[in-house]
Amino acid sequence: MPFREINSKMVEATLVPGRRMFSQRGAMLAYRGEVSFTPNIAGGQGGLMSMIGRRVAGEATPLMTVEGSGTVMFGHGGHHIQVIAMTGDTLYVEADRLLAFDGTLEQGTMFMGSQGGVMGMVRGQVTGQGLFTTTLKGHGSVAVMAHGGVIELPISPGRPVHVDPQAYVAHHGDVRNKLSTALGWRDMVGRGSGEAFQLELSGSGAVYVQASEEKL
């Protein structure tokens, strides 16, 4: 279910009978046609265990199930929106950054400590995003929110990407992450909270970086 970008802060999705989507509650701006919006209590495409996992992880951003026939416009808080096309891989993204996504995508959670060991857990504490992140897997489209727009940076073997943890939005592919300290790095080139950390992503895939260190 592709999204049509109306402008940098609004997207429009086309709904067809028999195919649903999920959105963050309060994200609907307007719609045309016969469309229904119902609170989702089953954890999206992934069922009850997905919901339980997200609640334990603190990733329980309320969702709406959107169904019917028509078009729906989404936006939230004036944030910039980035549409990401999924082609069978897994997207790792913080739950509160999800604006809307295809109901065909399987949703789950991942313990960040399993990517980068102890430093992966430290990253969760430093960024304030928790120790878990939301995963979306399959074929479909995802609309995520960010401050100031988003750029996609490719990650290839032997060419890792270093990111200000506060500017990190999401990543996909076979990517490992670790948080490392770099004395003076924040003060010299970063604009975050003054913590001398940088997030290193290596492997094969891509990372999405926002043009700001502000949280949503």
C-alpha positions, 0 to 999 in steps of 0.5 A: 500500500504505497503512500503518496507524499502530499508535502514533507509533513503529510502523506496520503494512503489508498485503502482497498477492501480486504487490506488493512493498515495501522496508524498511530492514534491521532495521526488521521488528518482527513479521509474520503470514502468508506473508512473505519478506524478502530483501536488495535489491541492485538499488537498489529500483524504479529498478534497478542505476543507482539502486543505483550512484547511491546508493552514489556519493552515500553514500546506500546505506542497506541495503534489504530486499525484502518480499513475500508475503501478510500483515501486517508491523509496522515500527519502528526505534530508537524513532524517531517515524514519519510516513506520507506519501501520494504522489500522483504527485509526488516526495519528497526525503528522506535515505536513513537516514530511510526506514523502509519504502515501496511498491515501486511508487515509483521510487527515485533520487538527486539532487545537492543542489547542483542545488537552490540552487547552491553553497549547496545543496552547503554545506547538505549539509556543514552538516547532515552529510547529504551532497551528495545526497538520495534521491528517491521518485516515483509513487503509494504510501506512505512511512514516514519516521523522525524525532526527536520527531514531525513537522509538515508545513508548506505552501510556497506562491508568495511564502510561503517557509518557513525551517527549521533545517537540523538539523530538516529531514526531507523535502520534496515538490513544486516546491520550491527550497532554499537555505542562507543565513546569518543572523548571530545567528539560531542563537544567538537562535532556533535550537538546533543546533550554533551555526552561523548558517544557515537553510534557505529553501524556496520554490515550491509544495509542503510541507516536513516538520520534526521536533521536534528538531535531533538526527540519526538 
